[in-house]
Amino acid sequence: MDQRQSPFLLEIRDVTRRYTLPRESLFKPPAAVEALRGVSLNVTAGRSMGIVGESGSGKSTLARLVMALEAPTSGTVLFEGRNLHALPPDDLRAARRDFQMVFQDPYGSLDPRRPIWRTVAEPAAALEGASRAQQRDRAAAALESVGLRADALDKFPHEFSGGQRQRIAIARALITRPKLIVADEAVSALDVSVQAQVLNLMADLRDQHGVTFLFISHDLAVVSHLCADVAVMKGGLIVEQGPVRQVLREPAHAYTRTLLESVPELVAPVVA
Amino acid sequence: MPLLEARHLRVDLHTHRGTAPAVRDMSFALERGDTLGLIGESGCGKSMTALALMGLAPDNATVSGSLTLEGRELIGLPDRDWRAIRGFRLAMIFQEPMTALNPVHRVGAQIAEPLRLHQHLSAHAARDKAIALLHRVGIPDAARRVDSFPHQFSGGQRQRIMIAMALACEPDVLIADEPTTALDVTVQKQILALIRELVDERGMALILISHDLGLIAQNVKRMLVMYGGSVVESGASADVFARPAHPYTRGLLAARPSLANRLVAHRSERLPTIAGSVPDLFSLPPGCPFAGRCAYTEAACRTQPPPVVALPGDHRFSCRRADVVLGTPESIAADA
């Protein structure tokens, strides 16, 4: 397989994903939905990409394909030029160190019965076979980089607030020093003031650790704050993509304009 | 006499950890056609306020102070009397349409229930009215859909059904608690437009509860900002957004990423945040709830409740250091 020919960190080529619905009748073939209908997207290292769209637009399906949690029906996902879905299992496992995910729900994504250090260190243990001592050290370092003190190591998730839990989830994603972090609605469940703290943290990681984010959200304002580029999804397709300021200033697609107009602003937007 | 008036409304929650004052000293008055917004972050007491207004506060809560509907005191009313008011004079749109609707009953029956209960309509008349209501809130093919179950509708449609239910008896006051949090922005816009239109059309009063500053800015005339169970700032929403006075309100406004700002500002700009975290209701300081997180905190802020300061246009905020705060430009205040 010819590898390393892609100039992009992540290259998504004409990806489709079809899901078969539960059979409704014995005599008819089960219906299918196409969650993704031919999506192509390039993410350059160092330029975080935002994906906006409403429920059912295919954002989360795209995230799962990028994370190699499931395979596309057709098309390819190249991470640093390698087709993730064609890698042998051992190679895929090794590759997973370079891309990690932060989930939406800071309550559901942490195991309530495990001390924080074990949750945070799990990728290091599973993907790199780190020893217990190493795991604790690295978990402490990761927690520190998200602004939590090392005494958090032996606590349990219920002892933290929603914002702190999301920091813990980010620490877990950081522990293997990934190049790409996929954040699926990672700040949507947080209050405004906490959301600002987590967004600032992500901006710091982007600037200081060179992490590139694939940042999925329904909130255009949040996406535009963190990302350099944005792709707008609707009905399994990307209807518009480009640099954030350009898309905000001169939305080319009617749907992008509808989205922009629907965001309740505190004052009338200064769009010319 | 105001339609609905709250004076020094207070809700105490009794739990195994002790007593938490979830709402303290809440006062407002509403006339027909008024729109009032309640804004604050999780745990500030806004939903507890809504439940108290509906007489639905949990069993372990004590509601005190005064709440009057056209002069009639509602606090301490027996359950039977509350049932005659709820859904009839006061109605509520809940946050989660999927949990607020009963999954095993057809939506038509659920909309017809308050009509049969309060207006004693016949089953047939109630059904006709349910169809008319579904049609009014924009459910296509209402005459057929009236017999569908909640799961057969989309999220936005379910919220429309909730609205139809709340409106069935033409209440005087409509309380909407985060009516669109579960919905997409384009649907959210439609739902709020519908609520506003119906409030106008029927001369109801609206109480809109939300954590979304933009939603409040665009949909209500007056607003209350809640923090740690108390109202820290109140006024016409135009005034509060144009000249936020309380350090908490300023911090909240500054922390919100704004599309308008993105068009002019640079990408690497940091969002101003509010230091610290929300106070524990079980161990609230005797003074200002925001003391400690606020850059202007002085010793007295922690021990004595803040005085209410009046600004032009019935705009008020509670702050001991009002002169210093007001003398500071907002952007600096928000950054502190």
Interface residues (C-beta under 8 A of the other chain):
Chain A: E54 S55 S161 G162 G163 D191 V192 S193 V194 Q195 A196 Q197 L199 N200 A203 D207 H218 D219 L220 A221 V222 S224 H225 A228 V244 R245 L248 R249 T258 L259 L260 E261 S262 V263 P264 E265 L266 V267 P269 V270 V271
Chain B: E41 S42 G155 D184 V185 T186 V187 Q188 K189 H211 D212 L213 G214 L215 A217 Q218 N219 F241 G251 L252 L253 A255 R256 P257 S258 L259 A260 R262 L263 V264 R267 S268 R270 L271 P272 T273 I274 S277
